[in-house]
Amino acid sequence: MKNKLTVAFVILLLLVPLVLADEYENEENEYEAGYTAFAVAGVSLIGLGVVYYAMTKRKLIIRHKKGEKWGFEIQPEHPYITFIGPISPMTVHHALTIIGTLLVFVHFFSCGNYSGVGGIAGLGMGITLVIINALGFIGRAINRKILALAKEGKRDSARKYIRIYQTWKKIHITFAILFAVLLVIHLNAVD
């Protein structure tokens, strides 16, 4: 039941940008997209999700500790901040990047024409975000498979999936870099 509710909620979230973007009509300039604040908030959440996951994974400034309740601790030694929560850093990463993507799509779908450098870069960003999110779900499935195989003691099979995961990671990071490059091009072209 929980999984069905989650799927229904995600589908609802995917439809919200379409409905909101349809309401926006900019007859003055069809090349301008609306809801820029949504795009800024979305890209910020995506960036926060990436930074949080990277920093907790490497225990750079932040450490994540599983706990029943949400909280944080600040200590003078490294790592300086410990976030406590009932979910993993990967789940935090996924939630922030998915919500951020949905917010960006509100802006994306409000544009009526994707021509010119800014429009083409924006269209490329939209396509790249879909690919990155799909890759995120694939990576999570591979990660779960690795953990399940390791728990069952099937080391050879786990090693096979680890190699697949390493290839997946390179592809995922490549698309994330492509998104960042397209974002810079887009921002420079629309200003």
Summary of the structure (lengths in Angstrom):
residues: 191
radius of gyration: 19.2
end to end distance: 47.0
largest distance: 63.6
contacts: 546
relative contact order: 0.12
helix: 72%
strand: 7%
